[in-house]
Amino acid sequence: MTYLAGSLVALWFCGLLFFAGRSLNLTRRVMNNLAPGESYWGSGDVKSITPLGGEFRI
């Protein structure tokens, strides 16, 4: 029973590492795909979706 619990924890941790690496890779691809000289924060169009009175960049 101890080996089962240990193997499940190890499997869960390996899955967590896999998804963290995948997330970092997708983030890297998005950041490297911007137009030259354009900042990340100013790249979205401002849409006036105002449920709480704020504006969101999409």
Secondary structure, DSSP 8 states (H G I E B T S, - for coil): -HHHHHHHHHHHHHHHHHHHHHHHHHHHHHHTTS-TT--STT-S-EE---SSS--EE-
